[in-house]
Amino acid sequence: MPTTTLYVPLGGLETVTSDEMRSQPAHRPGEGTLAVHGGGSYPHAHHALTVPIVETATYTFRDTADLVDFMDARLWQGSRTRTEYGRYGNPTVAATEAKIAALDGAEQSLLYASGMAAVTTVLLSMLRASNHMIITDDAYRRTRQFCKNFLSRFGISCSVVQMGDYEAIEAAITPDTRLIVSESPTNPYLRVLDLERLAQIGRRHKVRTLIDSTFATPINQRPLEFGIDLVLHSATKYLSGHNDMLAGVVSGAADLIEGLRQQLWVMGAVVNPHAAYLLLRGLKTLALRVARQNENGMRVSAFLEQNAKIERVWYPGLPSHPDHEIAARQMTGFGGVISFEVRGDLKAASRLVDAVRIPLIAPSLGGVESLIEQPALMSYYEQSTAERLSVGIKDNLVRMALGIEDAADLIADLEQALAAV
Ligand SMILES: *Cc1c(COP(=O)(O)O)cnc(C)c1O
């Protein structure tokens, strides 16, 4: 496991010399400290406390000798103390990547324009014609769609295997398999995968493993510590935490991430510096926000489970959840997303969604505002009830993504709304 650093150079485009950097603490700091200081580097331009938003498409050179020095350094020493063009790096983006790497316990992180840009660019970078990959079901719908309908056009095949069936995952591996992709916890049923077991399967067969850990955040779960090769997050969700930007990020060992970085420079789905700044700002409160969302998750799920109008609650913090045991072993908190089935049909669930006053009706999750939605009317609307059922989406299913409001208010709100169902 790489050692976690609090203060590192602004990897890529540093604005300080190394003797100006603060000394490293001896042990891995707590998550709250890492969220505030992780990956930081001081001083910044103009001695600002915050990292400046460097809005530039390109970078200048003093003269041609300066340019030639830069090109030689880049070509022959792999040095990245500056860059020449915005697609190849940005100081605000580099500072944000350094903080996420510190939180994930990774050597490096790489930001993308969105979570899906991260998923698609990573898969296109790691796979080539005749390769095979494995993905577990109950995965983010667009990721599944990309693997089944898009990668197949390039001669890359994909097996979908049932979440939690480790024998089936191992049995699906062929000599052409290069990658196993899974999520933990999943959407919408919050299924939790035994990460150590998956990492062992990958290592045994020399197949890379990638976990979309968006629902957990590095506060609740760090897949790299269990031997997973790459961890991916939609930074649109908890990492930024304010529902005001889109980004994606992948973390892992330096050689793997460097390879992905070179591919990103060609494919071009880079994050813009302003979005990177919003993410960097949001990250500072990540540990606080997630602690509150964990607490809200426990309290609201316990309330829902004892209500007669609720048929079933899916929350990994509840002993009734099928993966509670592994979640308790592998995670330090159970997150802020709860799915539940309202007793009755699609209309009954809609009555509840319409009657709540605090959660807003919207897709997404992880922000400070609580959101509520019926998957049957949101992500799966184009499909018939039968088609939805075939992928496990019931009409009466409601997904709540808790924000950081007071649990007592959220519960009182649900109580009045349930009376209206
Ligand atoms: C939202 C989400 C994505 C896609 O991320 P975007 O930032 O919306 O592109 C991928 N995986 C999971 C688990 C998500 O929740």
The ligand as an SDF file (V2000), in Angstrom:
LIG
                    3D

 15 15  0  0  0  0  0  0  0  0999 V2000
  -23.6410    8.8900  -11.3900 C   0  0  0  0  0  0  0  0  0  0  0  0
  -22.8670    7.6430  -11.4970 C   0  0  0  0  0  0  0  0  0  0  0  0
  -22.0160    7.4160  -12.5820 C   0  0  0  0  0  0  0  0  0  0  0  0
  -21.8960    8.3880  -13.7270 C   0  0  0  0  0  0  0  0  0  0  0  0
  -21.3220    9.5830  -13.3090 O   0  0  0  0  0  0  0  0  0  0  0  0
  -21.6120   11.0070  -14.0360 P   0  0  0  0  0  0  0  0  0  0  0  0
  -20.7560   11.9400  -13.2770 O   0  0  0  0  0  0  0  0  0  0  0  0
  -23.0860   11.2530  -13.9000 O   0  0  0  0  0  0  0  0  0  0  0  0
  -21.2150   10.8360  -15.4660 O   0  0  0  0  0  0  0  0  0  0  0  0
  -21.2850    6.2450  -12.6040 C   0  0  0  0  0  0  0  0  0  0  0  0
  -21.3960    5.3280  -11.6130 N   0  0  0  0  0  0  0  0  0  0  0  0
  -22.2090    5.5140  -10.5550 C   0  0  0  0  0  0  0  0  0  0  0  0
  -22.2790    4.4840   -9.4910 C   0  0  0  0  0  0  0  0  0  0  0  0
  -22.9630    6.6780  -10.4570 C   0  0  0  0  0  0  0  0  0  0  0  0
  -23.7850    6.8630   -9.4150 O   0  0  0  0  0  0  0  0  0  0  0  0
  1  2  1  0
  2  3  1  0
  2 14  2  0
  3  4  1  0
  3 10  2  0
  4  5  1  0
  5  6  1  0
  6  7  2  0
  6  8  1  0
  6  9  1  0
 10 11  1  0
 11 12  2  0
 12 13  1  0
 12 14  1  0
 14 15  1  0
M  END
$$$$
